[in-house]
Amino acid sequence: MERFFENAMYASRWLLAPIYFGLSLEGVDKIM
């Protein structure tokens, strides 16, 4: 179970990273 949680955290990080990156770029676009 612990291993599954570790894998889930790792997977979610890779799934959320592009979304977060896109949102931060969008935010910078609005500021500029």
Secondary structure, 3 states (H helix, E strand, C coil): CHHHHHHHHHHHHHHHHHHHHHHHHHHHHHHC
